[in-house]
């Protein structure tokens, strides 16, 4: 990871967490609707969030005190059992750290370093013009309490939070049927507002007083750099973090951090903006904290003094809690999207943009494949690499015209191997239900012409090494799914 942390990447990484936020058109419309005017948008967001949690934080926590988990100091050991069950890569490292903490007699104390280390997340296949993602190395002793707390919070969040006729549901689809139910719930909801979320992605349904139901794909914008210290205090109280757990969390999100350049070997030491904590990947609280933001939105909508008629009312409420929202309206069910998956006829499948994004991406001589491929020639290894990447996402779907993009699909499926595909962060499981999507299932989200689809599929049938497909269908899919 450090090899990718060059001087230019350091500049881009820090912008993700510390850049000034400028108002967008949809935010101007929402704020102007209620007579607001903003001169310094970035500062106003901070003031709104700080004041909102100061005024409403305690009331929100008291509403659900009976559901508050007790997150204390002795749950680290139980988290190790969870890691062992999942064969997590860091299991051995965390066991050693737990034993060291026990031996030193420091279990239960807030453990955090005065200086954390940031690096660029290498190998991430992000969309064009997106700032590189930061991964923070907060050492294993810090990770133990954060992972433990995060797991406990998620388990306690499966039951929805209801404020009058506003419902906020944390959705973790365990299988395809569960995922399909998630989309059905949002599409058919009769709640005044229904928020069906997972981390910073959400499906949002509005049933206005006058007019038809409206469904939106929504996303928290500029999320990594938008969390004030007051919001962390409310978060800790809402989920019942002990004083030591809270001290551990605050120590991590407010500590100075070092980024070391692999290019010039210089070190850059930075501190969070005054009044803010940063929320990088790697601390364990990213998903629960994002989920909590949706709970705050639901509460704000319930106390809002005006009718909720469209998405601009929701954008304004998000602005009042000091956060930003991007949205896309869904005019048909196939338009819905959560975690880069969309509903088809009776099942759910990943968006095509994932298949295109993970195709033809190997640019290195040493290909990270399982050991059984080491004696194969380079071109065969490239084909296997392509297979593993695409199979990890589309292993349950059989659509023959696109199968050339997963060249050894049948061979891998029949082999019985269960591989942890580290470069795609997916585990290949071979005993799941198989689906046979139709052409309408595969392309229904994109409103494409029949001739355009046939032309594209004829190009896919000829695909091979060192061949590039440039086609309007690819452009439309990437525009729709990734905004490119």
HELIX and SHEET records of a PDB file:
HELIX    1   1 UNK A    2  UNK A    4  5                                   3    
HELIX    2   2 UNK A    7  UNK A   18  1                                  12    
HELIX    3   3 UNK A   25  UNK A   33  1                                   9    
HELIX    4   4 UNK A   41  UNK A   63  1                                  23    
HELIX    5   5 UNK A   65  UNK A   67  5                                   3    
HELIX    6   6 UNK A   73  UNK A   75  5                                   3    
HELIX    7   7 UNK A   76  UNK A   86  1                                  11    
HELIX    8   8 UNK A   91  UNK A  104  1                                  14    
HELIX    9   9 UNK A  139  UNK A  155  1                                  17    
HELIX   10  10 UNK A  176  UNK A  188  1                                  13    
HELIX   11  11 UNK A  223  UNK A  225  5                                   3    
HELIX   12  12 UNK A  229  UNK A  238  1                                  10    
HELIX   13  13 UNK A  243  UNK A  254  1                                  12    
HELIX   14  14 UNK A  286  UNK A  303  1                                  18    
HELIX   15  15 UNK A  311  UNK A  320  1                                  10    
HELIX   16  16 UNK A  333  UNK A  335  5                                   3    
HELIX   17  17 UNK A  352  UNK A  357  1                                   6    
HELIX   18  18 UNK A  371  UNK A  373  5                                   3    
HELIX   19  19 UNK A  378  UNK A  394  1                                  17    
HELIX   20  20 UNK A  400  UNK A  405  5                                   6    
HELIX   21  21 UNK A  409  UNK A  415  1                                   7    
HELIX   22  22 UNK A  439  UNK A  443  1                                   5    
HELIX   23  23 UNK A  444  UNK A  446  5                                   3    
HELIX   24  24 UNK A  450  UNK A  460  1                                  11    
HELIX   25  25 UNK A  472  UNK A  482  1                                  11    
SHEET    1   A 4 UNK A 134  UNK A 137  0                                        
SHEET    2   A 4 UNK A 115  UNK A 120 -1                                        
SHEET    3   A 4 UNK A 256  UNK A 260  1                                        
SHEET    4   A 4 UNK A 267  UNK A 270 -1                                        
SHEET    1   B 6 UNK A 161  UNK A 163  0                                        
SHEET    2   B 6 UNK A 166  UNK A 170 -1                                        
SHEET    3   B 6 UNK A 193  UNK A 198  1                                        
SHEET    4   B 6 UNK A 201  UNK A 206 -1                                        
SHEET    5   B 6 UNK A 214  UNK A 221 -1                                        
SHEET    6   B 6 UNK A 324  UNK A 330 -1                                        
SHEET    1   C 2 UNK A 227  UNK A 228  0                                        
SHEET    2   C 2 UNK A 276  UNK A 277 -1                                        
SHEET    1   D 2 UNK A 341  UNK A 343  0                                        
SHEET    2   D 2 UNK A 348  UNK A 350 -1                                        
SHEET    1   E 2 UNK A 420  UNK A 421  0                                        
SHEET    2   E 2 UNK A 426  UNK A 427 -1                                        
END                                                                             
